[in-house]
Amino acid sequence: MLIDPQGEYSLHRKRKYPSIPQCNMEEQVNPVNVTVIWRGNKYMVEMDSGANLKELGDKLQKLTDVKADTMRLIVPQVSSKGSRMLHPFSDEHSCLSLQEASIFMGKSVRMMGSPEDEVDQVIQYSKADQRIIGFSEEEKRLRQRMLDGPSRVPIRLPQG
């Protein structure tokens, strides 16, 4: 192990920054069928056994058009009765292999996420509605009415 003056370590420049995960790009050709459930639909995704979560996320994105930043995978754990939530496009989880993430053939993985068009639709509807006036506009209209003088419509008293 070599140590340079800035305190970074390198082993023949394998990693310059130890905090940034580096994906292992080993190619294995054993196919694995992953069952993913999203919004009540089952998707069968064929992956290589050496694939990582980012590759699985890319395939699921092509199938479902889910935005990358909204995609979450809920993976049941073998050792406990709980589940683990993984973010396939995060720096922390993207380089995990399917085996490291406990994704095995025969186990269903649940996916959460919103499609691109739904996110765009929410953004479009969240823009300010120009038909609704603000307080300052209402005050301007009130001042204008007061300057114009009393209206010519007679005041009617309630009947009864």
ABEGO torsion letter per residue (X at the ends): XBBBAAGBBBBGGABABAABBBBBABBBABBBBBBBBBGGBBBBBBBBAABBAAAAAAAAAAAAGBBAAABBBBBBBAABABBBBBBAABAAAAABBAAAAGBBBGBBBBBBEBBAAAAAAAAAAABBBAABBBAAAAAAAAAAAAAAEBBABBBBBBBX
